[in-house]
Amino acid sequence: MANYTEVRPSRSLSMLSDNALIGGFIDGFFQGQTVLLSNQTLRTEPTLNSMQLLSLKEGCIATAHLHASPISMMVRYGSSYGSLIHERLIAQSFYPLVGTGQESSYIYRFCEAPEGYDLFCTTAKDLWRACWGRGLGHRPGIPMDLLIWRQGPPGSKDAWYSLRGMDCDQGQLTVKMLGWSNAVNGGDLVLWARQVMSYQPGQRSSSSSPTPRKLGTSGRLPFRQ
């Protein structure tokens, strides 16, 4: 297991691209190592219990919590580098599980989808379209083979719930489950699972990626609390 107090030496950095620097930052996160990297626009900076990725123009755009259990990363998805960091994290099955309360910022952790389901990471607007047959089918109404991960209140377990419906009132979306609903903005990231139609108990899901594009395994809705 990696030594979380280890600090890699700084690399020289006149030729280090933003993409390479972000890759080194994320590799250090997964290896439990603090890395010292910088170029003309980005740099990493260790703190007592974490490692930050800083932009000269935008300030802190990501914080890797190396001592957390489980490990996690806060990402400002709305920053100019947010999409790149997002793609690299979901490639390792780390998803935006919880909203931080700051606009377009999420906590990413490892997560898995229920057996027999494919996972999707989309905007709430894209989920709305999928629910009403505009993206994933042609059935009217809400398909009941969709699940959403709900972050439970303190002291309770998080769990998958069947999606009971989505309402739209003057552009404001509301996700509805049994005994619970939550308002979301159309651009908020959400994680949801769709049952594989050919799935039989005991089989693992294996289907090609429809639109919206399948990104990996599961997670929690990053709804604002």
N, C-alpha and C positions, 0 to 999 in steps of 0.2 A: 504494500500500500504506500502511496506517495507520502512524503513528509510535508505536512502543510506549512511548516515554517521555512521550507527551502525557498530561496530566491535565486532565480536564474540570472546570470550576468546580462547586463544590457547589451543589445546588439546595435551596431552602428548603422546609421540609419538614414543616411542620405538617400539610399536607393530603396528603402523599405516602403512598399506601397501600402495604402490604407487597407486594401483587401488582405495583404499578407500580415499586417500588424493585427488586424481583428482576428485572423486565423490563429496567430500565436497567442493572443489573449484567451480565446476560447479553448485552445489546446491546453494551456496552463490550467484553466478552470477544471477541465475533465481529469487532468493529472494531479490535481490538488497542489499545484505549484504557483507561487507568485512569480510573474515574469516582468522584467523591466524592458520596455520597448518604447520607442518614440520615433516620430518623423516630423515633418513640418506642420502637420494638422492634428495628429493624434498622439497620445501617450498613455501608458499604463502607470498606475500609482498604487503601491501597497498601503493598506491601513492596518489597524490592529487585528481585525478579524476578517478582512475582505481585500479585494483587489478591484480598483476602479479603472474604467476606460474613459478617458477625458478627451473632449474635442476642444480645440482652441476657440472655435466660434460658438459651440453649444454647451460647453461645460460637461458635467458628468452625463454620459449616455448609457452606461451599464455598470453594475456593481456585482461582482462575483462573490457570493458568500461561501467561502471555502470551509468554514468550520460548522456550518449549519448541518443539521441532520433531519431530512435529507439535504444535500447540497442544492443550492438554488442560485438563480441570477435575476436581478432586477434589470429590465431593459426599457428604455424610453423608445417604444416602437414608433412614436411620432417623429423621432429625430431623422436626419438624413441618412444615418447608418442603420436605422432600426430594422429595415427589411432584410438587410444582409445578415445581421446578427440573428434575426428570427430564422432565416433559412438554415443557417449553420446549426442552430440549436435543435430545430425539429428533425434535422437529419440524424440526430442522436436520440430521438424520442424525448426531448425536453420541450414542453409546451407551455403557453401562457395560461397558468392555472388560476391566478388571482389578480384582480385589479388592485393597484396600490392606492387608489384615491386621487392620484395625479393623472391628468388627461393623457391617454394613450401610453400609459406605463403599466407593465405587467411583471409578475413574478413567474419565472419559468422553472419547472421541476420535471423530473422523469415521471412518466405515467404510462399506463397500458389500457387498451380497449377491452371491453367484455369479449369473451370467446364468441365467435360467430358474427362479429360486427366489424365493419370498416370505420376508421376514424377520419373526420374531416375538421380542418381548421380554416374557418372562413369568417367573413364579416357577418354580423347579425342580419344585414340586408340579404346576403346570399342564402342564409338559412331560411329566411322568410320566403324567398323565391322557391327554394327546394320544397318547403312544406306545401306550397300551393301548386305544385306540379309544373313550375316553370323551368326547373333545372334538372330534376331527377326523375321525372315521370309525368304522367298525364292524368293521374287520378284527381278528382276534385276533393276538397277538404284536406284534413290533416292526416298524413299517413302515420299509423300507430306503431310502425317499426322503427321509429326514430327515438334515440335516447339522448338525454343531456345530463352532464355531470353537474350536480349542485354542490357547492361548497356549504357544508353544514355549519350551524352555529357553534360557538366554542363548547367543547366537551362532547360533541356529537361526531359521528362518522360521516364522511363524505360518501355519496352514493350516486349511482345512475338512476335517473327517473325517466319514465315515458313522457315524451312531449305531447301535451294535451291540446295545444293550440298556440297560435300567435295572432295577436291583434295589432292593427295599425291605425292610429288616430292622428291625423295631421302630421304624418311623418315620424311619430313616436311609436316604436315597437314595444310590445309587451309579450314576454315569453310566459306561457302558462303550463304548470304541472299540477298534479293533484294536490290541492290545498295550498298552493303557492304560486306567486307570479312575480315578475320583476321587469321593470322598464329598462330598455337598453337603447343606445343610439345605433343607427344603421351602420356606422363605421366601426363599432366595437368588435373585437375579435371574440369568437365563441368556439367552443369545442363540442362536437356532437358525434354520435355514432349511428350508423345505418346498418340494419341487419342484412347479411348476405343472403340473397333470395334462395340460393341453392344449398344453404348451410343445413347440415344435419348434426344433432348432438354428437360430440366426440370428434368432429372434424375441425380443422383449423380453416379460417377464412382465407380464400385466395382468389380475389377478383381484380380485374383491371380497374384503373382509376377513371371514374366518370368525371363530369364537370359538376360542381367545382372539384379541383384537383385534390386527390387523396394525399395526405401528408404523412401519415404514420399511425402511431398508437395513441392513446387516450388522454383525458385530462379533465380539468375543472373549468367551469365557466368563469371568465374574468369579469363578472358583473360587479358594478360598483355597489358597495354596501350602504 
